[in-house]
C-alpha cells in the first residue's frame, strides 16, 4: 500500500469515528424556573448537548468554571442556549445571579 493510500485510509477511518461519536450524541434540556434548575444532577455522555432554557421571569447567568467545560451565558427570560460537553468529568454549573442555583453534571465516556 502506498503512503498516499495509507494516509487516505487513516483520514477516512478517523472521519467515520468522529461522525459516529457525534451522530450518537444525545440532546438534553434543563429548564430554569422559579430561580431553580429543573434537575440538580444529570448524567450525560461525552459529546452530548445540553440546552439551558430560561423559562423564568428574571435573567440568569448560567456558567461553569470546570476546566475543559467552561462557559458563561447571560440568559434573558425566554432565551435558550446549547452547550456541548467534549470531555469526561464532573461539571459544576451555577447561576451567578442566583447563587443557590447549582447543578452537577457527570459527563461519562
PyMOL commands that set and color helices and strands:
alter all, ss='L'
color gray80, all
select helices_A, chain A and resi 3-23
alter helices_A, ss='H'
color red, helices_A
select strands_A, chain A and resi 27-33+36-37+41-45+49-54+60-64+71-75+80-84+89-95+102-108
alter strands_A, ss='S'
color yellow, strands_A
deselect
rebuild
show_as cartoon
